[in-house]
Amino acid sequence: GEVCEEYIKSEIDNSEKADAKQRHSLSEVKIELLLRILYSLKKILPASQIMMLETLADEMSANRNPDFSEKAGVEGISQLFLALVIPLMMAENAENAFPTDFHQSKDCLLSIIRESCAREARTKVRKQSSGDKEMASKLAIKHVTKLLGIDPSTAPEALPQMEAEPPLENVRADCDDSFNELNTEARNTLWVRNVAKEWCRAWSFASAFCEIVSSRPGGWRGVERDMETGTSHYQDVVEALKRVELETPRQFFEMDREEMQSLFLRIGVQAILKGACGISVGDPVNLLQDDSVLHNAAREMRMLIYLNRIREKMAQWKIVGEQAIFMKARVADIAQFSDMIHAKPHIHGFDKQTFWGLWLAAKNSKCRDKVDAFLQAANEEFKDKHGIPLASLE
């Protein structure tokens, strides 16, 4: 009762090699194979699986941008193809088994292509990283940075040591979101094109299949009966499907070469970040024309560079921070020192380097006022541990 995607794909790939010259239509061998697969699936799929596919078909028909992720219950991409044809195959009446405008929906097909690319990107990157999720995320981010032509020099710089960084929201709001679509790496989206091509062909077949079968007496049930009696009885279906022209992405989306390249880049960037990193860069209503995904991705890539610089700054701070605070606090007068220890609501809210730098400066400055100021701000445990009772400060 389960669909073996690997078997179906291998069978189709083998028939493609045998009929490589027929690039814009299906060969008779492949049509026969597909019809037999559909016939067998209807016979073996349990009622729960069929109900799930019908629900998925309803979602495709009703929702402009349906969710095809694994979280939404779509375990295998082949389920989406079956959902395109299952209403017709299960209908008692072949007429009006599917909305007439459904197979013209660019948005639904685009959603399928995007989800397929996200899954393929996740698989590819995890394979490259040998299953290490952290490494996979780093590889994906590095690849997207190259795709968008992001120069690290255009990312926000960390402020010098001893200077606090501004709120992250402010840095993000001012961050550059430009990208270079003309760079060489941006053209490296062949894998997206291949996924889109496969799904445009599958969509073309599903559309033609539904139209041809629904116009035939008895619909799919009639085709099933004829398949059980001999090839000649359903040859009309095979011949009609052989004449179907399988559309390319350019034909289906009605775009020129440059427009398609831009679309592939948008899909690829979104798929890599979503599939391999779990990073969302928005979900525009019209991905066909909207570049906001690329702008958002470019901003996020620069922010990741900035955050890495902050981590380097903090690592360096752990080495030099205590000494830097010590030197600054030691030469400060009592008013300046007081401002330093009250920079936070409580002195124990400072990081380790700042806390001990202030304390060492107070002890070594030969200024009792600094020691008193520090201890008055410290808790009782610290005072007791360092042997200076509160009474001695009065």
Residue pairs with C-beta under 8 A, 6 or more apart in sequence:
1 44
1 45
1 46
1 49
3 41
3 76
3 78
3 79
3 82
5 76
5 77
5 78
8 37
8 78
11 33
11 37
12 30
12 33
12 34
15 27
15 29
15 30
15 33
16 30
18 27
18 29
19 27
19 29
19 30
24 245
24 246
25 242
25 243
25 244
25 245
25 246
26 34
26 205
26 241
26 242
26 244
26 246
27 242
28 238
28 242
31 238
31 241
31 242
32 231
32 238
34 205
35 223
35 227
35 234
35 237
35 238
36 227
38 85
38 89
39 224
39 227
41 82
42 50
42 89
42 90
42 224
45 53
50 86
50 90
52 73
52 79
53 79
53 82
53 83
53 86
54 83
54 86
54 87
54 90
56 74
56 79
56 80
56 83
57 83
57 84
57 86
57 87
57 98
59 66
60 66
60 83
60 84
60 102
60 105
60 108
61 98
61 99
61 102
64 105
64 107
64 108
65 107
65 111
65 283
65 285
66 108
66 111
68 74
68 80
68 111
68 112
68 115
69 115
69 118
74 80
74 115
77 112
77 115
77 116
77 119
80 112
80 115
81 202
81 206
84 103
84 202
84 203
84 206
84 210
85 206
85 209
85 210
87 97
87 98
88 94
88 97
88 98
88 209
88 210
88 213
88 214
88 219
88 220
89 220
91 97
91 219
91 220
93 219
94 213
94 214
94 215
94 216
94 218
94 219
94 220
94 221
95 214
95 219
97 210
97 214
97 219
98 210
98 214
102 108
103 203
103 206
103 207
103 210
106 252
106 253
106 288
109 199
109 200
109 203
109 252
110 253
110 287
110 288
112 199
112 203
113 195
113 196
113 199
113 267
114 267
114 270
114 271
114 287
116 195
116 199
117 191
117 192
117 195
117 267
117 268
117 270
117 271
117 275
118 270
118 271
118 274
118 275
119 275
120 191
120 195
120 271
120 275
121 140
121 268
121 271
121 272
121 274
121 275
121 276
122 275
122 276
124 191
125 136
125 139
125 140
125 143
125 272
125 275
125 276
126 133
126 136
126 276
128 136
128 139
129 135
129 136
129 139
136 276
136 277
137 276
137 277
139 276
140 272
140 273
140 275
140 276
140 277
141 273
141 277
141 301
141 304
143 272
144 269
144 272
144 273
144 297
144 301
145 301
145 305
146 185
147 185
147 186
147 188
147 189
147 265
147 268
147 269
147 272
148 179
148 180
148 183
148 186
148 269
148 294
148 297
148 298
148 301
149 179
149 180
149 181
149 182
149 183
149 185
149 186
150 179
150 298
150 301
150 302
150 305
152 305
154 176
154 178
154 302
155 175
155 176
155 301
155 302
155 303
155 305
155 306
155 309
156 171
156 174
156 175
156 302
156 303
156 305
156 306
156 309
157 306
157 309
158 165
158 306
158 309
158 310
158 312
158 313
159 165
159 313
161 313
161 316
161 317
161 320
161 321
161 324
162 324
162 325
162 328
165 171
165 310
171 303
171 306
172 299
172 303
175 299
175 302
175 303
175 306
176 298
176 299
176 302
177 295
177 296
177 298
177 299
177 302
178 295
178 298
179 294
179 295
179 297
179 298
180 186
181 262
181 265
181 294
186 261
186 265
187 261
189 261
189 264
189 265
189 267
189 268
191 268
192 264
192 265
192 267
192 268
192 271
193 249
193 260
193 264
196 249
196 264
196 267
197 248
197 249
200 246
200 247
200 248
200 249
200 251
200 252
201 246
201 247
203 247
203 252
204 244
204 245
204 246
204 247
204 252
205 241
205 244
205 246
208 240
208 241
208 244
209 241
212 237
212 240
212 241
213 219
213 220
213 223
213 237
216 222
216 223
216 236
216 237
218 225
223 234
223 237
226 233
226 234
227 233
227 234
231 238
249 255
249 260
249 263
250 256
250 257
250 260
253 260
253 263
253 288
255 263
255 288
262 291
263 287
263 288
265 294
266 287
266 290
266 291
266 293
266 294
267 287
269 281
269 293
269 294
269 297
270 281
270 287
270 293
270 297
273 279
273 280
273 281
273 297
273 300
274 280
274 281
279 300
281 293
281 296
281 297
281 300
282 292
282 293
282 296
284 290
284 292
284 293
287 293
317 351
317 353
318 352
318 353
321 351
321 353
321 354
321 357
322 352
322 353
322 354
322 356
322 357
322 360
323 357
324 353
324 357
325 340
325 353
325 354
325 357
325 358
325 361
326 357
326 358
326 360
326 361
326 364
327 361
328 340
328 361
329 337
329 340
329 357
329 358
329 361
329 362
329 365
329 370
330 361
330 364
330 365
332 340
332 361
334 367
334 369
334 370
334 373
337 358
337 361
337 362
337 370
337 373
338 373
340 358
341 347
341 358
341 373
341 374
341 377
342 377
343 350
344 350
346 377
347 355
347 358
347 374
347 377
347 378
348 355
348 378
348 379
348 382
350 358
358 374
359 374
361 370
362 370
362 371
362 373
362 374
363 371
371 388
372 393
375 382
375 383
375 386
375 388
375 390
375 393
376 393
380 390
383 389
383 390
